[in-house]
């Protein structure tokens, strides 16, 4: 029974990395090439006052996250590394991408929040 759970969780993480990698690379493409800043540094669904200012950072974060996620999937498929190695790499990639987006959104909205409190 426990072996089946382990296999299912492996597949969920692996397929999740595929989906996340493609979505993150598509976001990087939208930001860097198509110049679509509509989803850059959102905080509670609201864009920052100047999304073009933080767009290059968001593109780099998405490009790095997507590249590492897709590379991890390819590494698992082609080389079949130990579970602990690719699981750690996939988990750290997801968490660091989430933290980087959070920090970027807070930084982009920092001046806006100060202006509301002072006024």
Secondary structure, DSSP 8 states (H G I E B T S, - for coil): -HHHHHHHHHHHHHHHHHHHHHHHHHHHHHHHTS---TTSS-BTTB--TTHHHHHHHHHHHHHHHHHHHHHHHHHHHHH---HHHHHHHHHHHHHHHHHHHHHHHHHHTHHHHHHHHH-
